[in-house]
Amino acid sequence: MVVSAAVFALVSVVIFSVTSVYTKFLIPQLGGPYKFLATQLTIGGVFTTAILLFSGDTIPQDLLHSQSVQLEFLISSLFAFFGFLTLMQGFAKGNASVGGIFISSRLIISIPTAFIFLGEKFPPYIYLFIFVTFIGAIIVSWDESLSLGDVLFFRAKGVKWFLMTMIFWALSNVFIRKLSPSLSTVQFIAYRQLVMIALVWIFWVKFHAYFDPEDKKVTLTKVRNVVLYLLMTLTAQFLFVYALQQSLTLSEGIGVFEGVSTFLVSLLFAKFYGNEVLQEQLSKRGLIIRSVGVVLATSGTLLIILTQQF
């Protein structure tokens, strides 16, 4: 069970890293992060509903009759929705490579919340490793226009939004773990998607005006691009939710590889495809400093994984 969780989590974060870079290109095409989120959630609802019907899963009895399950499901879905929203805004404002590292570092939230809500206990040195991971993530956000104080106080582009994503998703994942006996992976993804579609249109008027700088027309070509994005994202979501249901801590720990993978994919695209959209720091000094941050963030999480396994 632990091995399967590790494999599924690892495959999912590699796919997520590619979609993170792809998101940077799609957001301006749609006119802004909220319109992109609304478009991909709505189209994605067709996919998830079809998967649910094809799987033959019915509405679980616990979700129909248990108020505690209903509450946990709604809370998890709400946290996930705001996590997606802040992530899209972070990508619109900042770099994909930085976003990947911060998302991977949500262990700093998931471990304390696992202790509070799930009763999972961790030795004191785990919190030292969490601190190392977080320091690494902060270093990755550095660029040549920032002072040390700017970096430490999260003034790098998009970082505050990525921090909010990290918090929202870590909290959502705690409730996913609590729900695992009641809902299958397919059921959870499909019904959560419907809740998020409702939320994105409930908040449309206010959030569209706040988050989207311009209102661009949705064309068939743009829809095709979003569909490709969705196919990759939904695959990664199914794999990661399954892994979470098997082991929260291990899956979150392996999530650090999303940051490493996103960092490398972003740099490769920026170097060989073009950096106009990605806006990555490609100077020798910038690459050295940010690589140190990646190593620290990765090392901190790997230490957590190894010490939890042995």
N, C-alpha and C positions, 0 to 999 in steps of 0.2 A: 504493500500500500504506500509506504514512504517513497519507494523507488519510483512508482508510477506518478506520484505527486510531483516529484522532482523533475521527471522527464517532461510532463505536461507543462509545468511552470516554466521550464527553460525554453521550450519551443514557443510558448506564448509570448514571452518577453522579447524574443528575437523578432517575431511578427510585429509586436507593438512598436519596436524601434523603427521599423520601416514605415509604419503608418504615421508615426510622429513626424518624420521628415515630410511625408506626403501631405500631412495636414498643413504644414507651412505654405505649401503651394495652393491648396484648395481654399483656404480661408479668404485670401484676397479675391479669388475668382468669384466667390459667392457674395462678396460685399462686406463681410465681417464675421466674427466668431459666432454670434448668436444665430444668424441666418444659416450658417453652415451647420450648427448644432441642430437646429430645427429641421433642416432638410435631411440630414443623415439619420436623425432619430425617426422621422416619419417614414422614409423609405425603408429604413431598417425594420420597422414594425411589420412590414409585409413579409420580410424574410423570416423573422422570428415566429410570426404567427403560422407561416407555412411549415416551418420546422416542427412546431408544436403539434400541428394537425397530422403531419406525416409520422411523427413519433408515436402517436396514439395516446399521449398523456392526457388525462382528464384533469379537471381542477381538483387539486388535493383537498381531502376532507378537512385537514387541519387548517388550511387557508380559508375554507368556507365557514368553519364552526368555532375555531379557536381565536379568541380576541387577542391573546398574547402573540400568536403567530402572525395575525394580521398587523398588529402594531409593529412587531419587529421587521416584517416585510416592508411596510410603508416607510419606516425610519431608514432602513437600509437603502431603499430606492431614492428617498429624498436626499440622503447624503451622497449617493452615487450621482444623482442629477447635478447637484451643485459642484461636485467634483469634476464632472465633464465640462460644465460651464466655465469654471475657473481655469481648467486646463486649456480650453480653447482660447480664452483671453490671454493666458500666459504665452501660448504659441504665437498669438497675434502680436504681442508686445515684445517677446523675448526670443531666445534661441531654442531650437529643438534639443540640442545637446544638453543644455542646462536643465531643461524640463525633464528629460529622461533621468538625469542623475538625481534630481530632487524627488521625483516619483519613486525611484528606487530606494530612497532614504526614508520612506515613511515608516520604517521600523521604529524610529524614535517615538512614533505615536502608537503603532500597532502593538508593541510589546507592553507598554504600560496599560493600554486598554484591554489587552488579553489578560493581564493580571487582574484588572478590576472586574471585568465582565465574565471572564471564563475561568478564573481561578488558576491560570497557568502561572507557575512560579519560576523565577530566573535568578541565578546567582548574581552577586553585586558586580562582578567584572563584565557582565553582559552590557551594563549601562555605560561602561568605559568604551566598549566597542561601538555602541550606538553613538557616543559622542565623537569618536574618530570618524565614523561614517558621515555624520552631519557636517563636521569641519571640512571633510573632503568635498562635500556637495557645495558648500559655500565657496571654496577655492575655485571650483569649476566655473562659477558665475563671474569670475574676474575678467575684466578687459582693460585695455590700456588707458581708457578714459576715467577709470575709477580709482579712488584712493582706498587704502585699507579700511578706513572707517565706512566708506560707502558699501564695501563688500560685507563687512560685519553687520551692518544695519539693513541689509537686504535691499539696497538701492539699485542693484543691477537690473537690467531690463527684464520684466516678466517674473522676477523671483518671488515677489509677494503673492502673485497669483498662483505660482507653483506651490508655494507653502500652503496656501489654502486648499489646493487640490490634494496635497499629501495628507492633510488633516481629514478632509471629507472622506477620502477613499479608505483611509485606515479605519475610520469609524464605521463606514459601510461594511468593510470586510469582517469586522468583529461580529456584526449581526448576520452576515452570510454564514459564518461558522455556527452560530447559534441555530440557524434555520436548517442546517444540513440534513437532519433526520426527517424534516417535514416536507421539503420540496426537492425534486430532482434538479440537476443542472439545467436541463432543457426548460422545465417549468419556471425556475427562478428567472432565467434570462428572458424568456418570452413575456412573463407577466410584469417583470420590472420594466421591460421596454415599453409596454402599454402605459404604465404609470408615468414614465418619463415623457412619453409623447403628450399625455394630458398636461403635464406640468409645463412643457415648453410652449404650448399654445395658450395656456392660462396666463403665463407671464409675458406673452409675445409683445404686446403693445409697449409695456414699460421697458423690458430688457432689450428689445430690438432697437429702440431709440437710444438706449444708453450704450450698448456695446458695439453696434454696427456703424462704422463711419460713413458708409454709402449704401444705397439700395440698388444692387445690380440685378438684372433680369436672369432668371434661371433658364438655361438653355438645355437642349438634349445632350450636348457634349458635356456640360457640367454635371448633369444627372448621371451620365455614364461614368464619369470620374468618381462621383460619390458612391456609386454602386460598387466599383472596384475597391474603393476604400472600405466599404462596409463588409464586403466578403472577407477581407483580411482581418478587420477589427472583430467581427463576430466570431471568426475562427479562434482568434486569440482569447476572446472573452470566455468562450465555452471551455477552452483548455484551462484557463487560469481559475475560473470559478470551480471547476472540478478539482483542481489541485488544492484550492483553499478549503474545500469541504473535507479533504483528506488530512491536511495539516496546515494550519494557519501560519505558524511560525516559520516552518520550512519554506513554504511557498512565498511568503513575504521576503524571506532571506534571499531566495534565488532571484527575486525581483530586482536585486542590485544589478544583475546582468543586463537588464533593460537599459540602465544608464550607460553602461560600457558600450553596448551594442549601438545605442542611439548616438553616442558620442562619435564612434567610428564611422557609422553610416553618414552622419551629418557632415563630417569632415571630408569624406570621400565625395559626396555629392557637391559640396562647396568647392572642392579643388578641381574636380573633373567635369562637372555639369554646369556650375555657375553659382556664384555666391550672392547674387543680387537680392534674392528672396531670403535665403537662410541667414545671411549676415553673420557668419561664423568668424571668430578670431583665428586668422591663419598665420600670423607672424610667428617667428621662431620662439620669441620670448613668451608669447601668449600660449603657444602649444605646450611649452615646457611646464609652465605654471599650472595650466588647466589639467595636464596629464598627471601631475602630482596629486591634484584633487581627485581625479578618477581613481588613481591607485589607492589613496587613503579610503575613499568611499567603498571601493570594492573590498579592500583588505578588512575593513571593519565588519562588513557583512559576512565575509567568508569566515572570519573568526567566530562570529555568532553561530553560523551553521555548524562549523566543526566542533565547537564546544558543546553544542546541543546534541550532536550525534554520538559523541564518544564520552 
